[in-house]
Amino acid sequence: MDKFNVVQCKSSPMKLSSNVKIGVIGDSWVSGKKLDKAIIDELKSSGINADVVSIGQPGAKSRQIFRNLLLDSSKPYSSNSLLLDDGVSFIVVSAGVNDAAGHIGKDFYAQHMQDIVSAANSHSKFPIIVELPEFGIEEPSDSYKSELKHDLYRIIFDGGKTDIISDYRSALKTKLGTTELNYKIITFDPIVKDYSSSIDQYQNPWHLTEEGYNRLGTYIGKSIVIEYRKLPI
């Protein structure tokens, strides 16, 4: 286990090259190129030339993010081009906030994250997964109608429990741990360990500040460097 507290890591079949191309997929945490520059800068500081292509859909749950990987490239939010691009070596996945906030169930989340990893591996890509981030899951929704639905889902799918972040994280580790897939999960603790004691890192309960996203991008970049340097020449 390295200094970035990697939870689970499996080897990649890729080979070292002079440049690396990275795809980043996810929800609103990825949209607007929030993470791109910090990832590129971190790799550059380690002497690695990198291109980053990010495709994020605000509000998307893990199932939609998986579907976007298979969606025709002419459709909005399609990330299929990342699978088909032989130059893409790593696919970073930042997802789960909408799954957890919507209380759609840990098994639903874990299954679709596994589907994402499987799709990436089938196209010789190595996924780096940011575990479900810490966020203000106990904060009320802005929408009364939405809050009622979430309460119902919370009872049905999450046993009435509100803060289920650790449950969803564990479900993903367990799910992927039963497979032979190649992937790496990185913990969110180096960014924020506890929402309630780090509210200044958030612009609202569900999103980091610009500084927070920069820190996350740098952290992801460091994790990519670790995997890049393991690749055979």
N, C-alpha and C positions, 0 to 999 in steps of 0.2 A: 504493500500500500504506500503510495507516494504522498508527498506533502500536501497535495490537493484533495486528499481524503477520497480517493476513488472507491466507490462501493463495489462495483463489479466491472471487470475488464476481461475481454477475450481478444485473442490475437487477430490481426488483419492479414489477408493474403496479398495486399498491395505491395508495390516496390517503390523505393525512394526515387524521387525525380527532382529536377532543379526548381520546379515550380509546383505549387499545390493549389488546386481549385476546390473551394468549399461551398456546399449548399447549406442554407439555413432555412428550416421550415417551422411553422408553428402558428400561433395566434397573434393577437395584437402586440405581444412582447417582441415579435419578430418584424411586424409590419413597419413600414416607414424607415427601413434600414437602421433601426435603433442600435443594432449590435455590430454592424458591418465594420465600421472604421476601427473600433477598439480591437476587433479580432485581427484585422489586417496589420494594425500597428504593433500588436504583440508579437505576431509572427515575424514581422520585419525586424523587430528588436532582437530576435533570435537568429537573424540572417536568413530567413525564409521568405521567398517571394510568394505572395498569395493573392488570389482573386476570390471574392466572396459574392455569391448570388443568393439573396434572401427573398423568400416568398412567404408572407404571413397573412392570414385572414382574421381580422378582428372578430371576436366572439366565437371562433371555431372551437369545437370540441375535438378530441382525439380522432373520433370516427371521420369527421369531415377533413381533418388534416391528412389522414390516410387516403381518403377518397381523392383528395386533390393530387396526390402522387400519381394516381392512375387516370386522372381527368385529361381529356383532350386538351392539347396545348393552346387551342383557340379560346378556351373557356376561362372566365375570370378565376384567379387564384390557383390555376393549374400549376403544379410543380413537377409535372411529368418530364419536363425538359431536363431536370436535374438527374432523373433516373437514366435517361437516354444519352446523356452527355458522358462519353467515356473519359473526359478530362476531369470530371468530378471524383475526388477521392474520398472526401468526408462529407457526411450529411449530419448537421447539428439539428437536434429536435428539441424545441422548447414548447411544451404543451402541458395541459392538465388543469390550469387555473379555471377554465370554463367547465371542465368536467366536475371538479370538486365543488365549485360555487353552485353548480346546478344539481349537485347530489345525484348524478346519474349512475353511481355505483362503481366500486373499485374494480370489479371484474370487467365491466364495460371498458373502463379506462385501460386496464392492463392488456386486454385482448387487442385493442386497436393500436396500442403502442407496440405490441409484438408484431402486428401486421405491418407496421411501418418499418420495423427493423428487418423483418423478413423480405419485404419489397426491396429495401436498400441492399441487403446482402445478395439478393438474386441478380442485382446489376453491379456486383463487385464494389459496392460502396460500404464504407465503415461508419456506422452511426455513433455519434456522441450525444447521449441523452442527458439533458439537464433534468434532474429529478423534479417532481412537482414542487414549484416554488412556495415559499412561505408567503402568505398574503392575509388580508383581513377577512378571513372566511366567516368570522363571527359577526361581522358588521352587517346591518340590514341592507337589503336591496333598495334602489331608488324607486323600483316599480312595485306597487302593492300587489298587482296581479302576479308578477313574477315571484314575489316573496311567498305567496300562497302556494304556487306550484312547487317551489323549492322545498317548502315545509312538507308537502305531500311526498315528494321524492326522497327527502331526508328520512322520513318514516319508513317508506317502502324499501329503499335501496341501501340506506346507511344506518338502519337500526335506530333512527331517531337521534343519532349523534351529529353534532354540528361541526366540530373540528376534527375532520377525518383525513387531514393531510398525511399524517404518519401512516394511516391505514392504506391509503392509496399508494404511497411510496413502497410499503412492504409488499403489497400485492404485485406491483410491477417487478420488483426484485425476484419474488418467488416465481412469477410467471416466466420471466426470461431465463431464470436459473434452471428451469427444466428443459431448456432447449440447447441445441448446439450452434445457435446463432452467434455471429461475431458482433460485438458491441461494447460500448463503455458507458457506464452511468456515472455522472459526477454529482456530488451532493450540492445542495444549495447553501449549506451552512456558512461557507466562506463569504457569501454575499450578505445574507441575513439569516440568523438562527431563530429569531423570535420576532414576529411582527409587532407585538404590543410594546416591545422595548426598543424598536427601531423605526417608529412611525415616520421619522424625518427622512427615511430612505424612500418614502412612497409619496407620489403625487395624489393618490387616492387609495382606498383599500385594495384595489386590484392591479395597480400599476406602479412600477418603480419611477423614481425621478430620472432625469437625464443622466445625472451622475451615477445613479444606481445601475442603469443600463450600460453605461460605460464600464463600470466595475465588472458587471456580468460578462460583457464582451471580452474584456481582458482575461478574465478567469477562464472562459471558454478557449481563448487563444492559447493560454498556457497549457491547457489540457490537450489541445491539438498538437502542440509542439512535442509533448511527451510521447504521443502515439506516432508522430511523424518520425521521430528519432529512433523508433524501434523497427522501422521498416527496413527490409533487406535492400542492399544496393543492387 
